[in-house]
């Protein structure tokens, strides 16, 4: 079964940091680009970050997180990461990792909640 | 950034109804558009990519059409499992953006 499982969410104070993880199974992880997408409570979906598959080493970020978030992957461990620094209240959301196929997101994890509050 | 606008934001319909949701882009995205279904408390599920290509396993009552700036998602005969929120997303140029969602509720 193709599966993505996120972890690492929680409550953090403004200005703090969190590191999210996403573990993949059931497919050749290194062959697929991966993304992070978030959804604020009661809100719509927002693309956050992209990392290419092994070959091209391309990384992209939404302007709202550029300079604060860092995406990385460890293909040997079938894992995707999102290091989130200088967190703000506006970063409060469910964070999903999503596999990219034909440029759309064909497999999603169950999400992990990040709450930024004092 | 390309803005995606869905209409309506919500609708009430009955089982068996034909439902159409529209997604408009602020500039052309060619056919680089996907549709997702999201049930409450769950992750989105890809239904359609490249505007009209149905994902494997998605019932044929779902269909997508359009290109450029205007797209539609149609459910030909609404079923109980279809009550959910639907999102469009373009993937023409970064940043990829989503519509605000259309909630389909039971009448």
Interface residues (C-beta under 8 A of the other chain):
Chain A: X44 X45 X46 X47 X50 X60 X62 X63 X96 X102 X103 X104 X105 X106 X108 X109 X110 X111
Chain B: X32 X34 X36 X42 X43 X44 X45 X46 X49 X50 X55 X87 X89 X91 X94 X95 X96 X97 X98 X99 X100 X101
